[in-house]
Amino acid sequence: MGYWTEVKDVVLKGIDLAAQNIREGASTAVEKGKEGLTYVQLKKDLMVSQRKLHSLLADLGDRTCDLYRDQKDIYADDSVKELMGKINAAEEECKKIETEMKSLGGKKEAAQ
């Protein structure tokens, strides 16, 4: 009977080891899934921010064209200054999102 007890113990240890590996694999998959979801959300935010930036640049172009046509001072116009402030803020937002995406990308590469 001692032989079968040893076999039973070995089988139970094997099952415990397999279950532990499955749990670790599942937790790793969940973590990578969360990082992937965060990356996709950041990418969406970046696209929206870039679209906002393009719109602001188009507005600036329209305004400077109007001012040039009217032969007014572009640099003294308050609306141009306001648009430039908005453009700078939009650029900073895009840079911040890109930095976050790169940090997530670095984590992905390090994990692999």
HUVENCOR-V57446 format. One line per field, one symbol per residue. ss: DSSP state (~ for helix, > for strand, _ for the rest). Layout:
ss->???
//
This chain:
ss->_~~~~~~~~~~~~~~~~~~~~~~~~~~~~~~~~~~~~~~~~~~~~~~~~~~~~~~~~~~~~~~~~~~~~________~~~~~~~~~~~~~~~~~~~~~~~~~~~~~~~~~~_
//
